[in-house]
Amino acid sequence: MRPRSSRDIRRENRFDLLRRVYSAERAVTRQWLAAETGLSPATVATLTTELLALGVLVEVGREDSGGGRPRARLAVNGDHGVLVGVDVAETYVRADLFDLALRGLDSGHREIGPEDHQPDVVARHVVDLVRGIFDRGRLTRDRLLGIGVSLPGQRHTDSGVSLFPAATGAYEDGDPEGRFRGLLADAFGSEPFLENPLKASTVAELWFGGGRAAHDLAVVTLGTGVGVGIAVDQRLYRGATDAAGEWGHTLLVPGGRTCRCGRTGCVEAYVGAPGIVATLRERDPRDPLLHADESATVDALASAAGRDDPRALAVLDEVGATLGVALANLVNVLNPDTVVLGSWVATRLGRWLLPAARDGAATHALPRNLAAVDWRLSGVEGHAVSLGVAALALEGLVAGGPSAAPRRDPVPTTAHRER
């Protein structure tokens, strides 16, 4: 981990305290926060004063202290404004609207294809979806406190992240001029916070899922692509170039299947959705569970496995065992106390993949490392990526980073908010 300045430590303490308020799901006192975080009462008092001034927290009454002055009770100020989280994937764009308590209010979804994989086209889809949500809710743009957008690919510190690198077989920056960020800033009047889905999902788990009690966390995303989000001591690990987590493109089978990245034998080529379809096809090219669309094939596998279909169960056992080998390497290297399987493939097939993967990992992981692991399927409610990137936008608001303040006048809308 990089050396931390006093400013970094202060920011992390503020986020830690804020996450505790969110996870408590009830009003809390400063004394409770001091006990939960281990911070001094003076530090907690300073941080809560800052969050009250920002409008993120609000006092909601007092409680008896058992002697002395009554203690103020603090809660998230959900009505203070709204946040938007957007998940841009290779086949869809999804936008979710949240109140400041990160409760989902509305969402929009749009399918996209390879012809849409350009920064200006993707930006137009995002703007259209968000405007539609605001119009339905009769919200004005001044209610928007922050917008976070997850884009596939590696994060570029200055301009955001690459667009669709796996689909193109390249890892160069897809948007080096930052056109995507600029277009959204023009549309919404504030800089968006950009991240990739690995890290966004990890933040969602830290705030609302299996990572809340974890110290060292690995969030394995199983979808069309595969990767891992890492948190060390409850802090998101980014790596030297913000590119940590490309576990899906580590070598699993020398000389094996060709991966979408152009290399062979990658983890993703065996446990991502295309890899699962390939395993099914290798067993029987005419299997009726096979469909032209990989999502439909995964759904068919889940449905058949739910009926105890031996063909489907055999495929999932094979994929799960392979996943277990890859996870054993992860456990040996990272030594996490919690491993969470998430994303859409894990949602549909995780009940079969996780036990098989756990058994496979037990054969290959070092016993001491393995014994420390709490294995979980994601318990985050709603769409983890958009929730996580909205939480990052909230962190940006609190820290004074992107999304913290309007950059220029927002595009006007005819919508209004009734009070």
Salt bridges, closest charged atoms under 4 A:
ASP8 OD1 - ARG11 NH2 2.72
GLU12 OE1 - ARG4 NH1 2.43
GLU12 OE2 - ARG235 NH1 3.73
ASP16 OD1 - ARG20 NE 3.04
GLU36 OE1 - ARG20 NH1 3.65
GLU50 OE2 - ARG10 NH2 2.17
GLU50 OE1 - ARG14 NH2 3.21
GLU59 OE2 - ARG30 NH2 3.61
GLU59 OE1 - ARG62 NH2 3.89
ASP87 OD2 - HIS383 NE2 2.78
GLU90 OE1 - ARG260 NH1 2.87
ASP96 OD2 - ARG94 NE 2.65
ASP99 OD2 - ARG103 NE 2.82
ASP106 OD2 - ARG136 NE 3.00
GLU111 OE2 - HIS109 ND1 3.62
ASP116 OD1 - HIS125 NE2 3.24
ASP128 OD2 - ARG110 NH1 3.55
ASP173 OD2 - HIS156 NE2 3.34
ASP175 OD1 - ARG179 NE 3.97
ASP186 OD1 - ARG407 NH2 3.13
ASP186 OD1 - ARG408 NH1 2.37
GLU191 OE1 - ARG181 NE 3.89
GLU191 OE2 - ARG407 NH1 3.01
GLU195 OE2 - ARG155 NE 3.48
GLU195 OE2 - ARG238 NH1 2.60
ASP242 OD2 - ARG155 NH1 2.82
GLU268 OE1 - HIS249 NE2 3.45
GLU268 OE2 - ARG260 NE 3.01
GLU282 OE1 - ARG257 NH2 2.95
ASP287 OD1 - ARG311 NH1 3.13
ASP299 OD1 - ARG348 NH1 2.91
ASP309 OD2 - ARG311 NH2 2.86
GLU318 OE1 - ARG283 NE 2.97
ASP374 OD2 - ARG376 NE 2.82
GLU395 OE2 - ARG19 NH1 3.90
GLU418 OE2 - ARG138 NH1 3.00
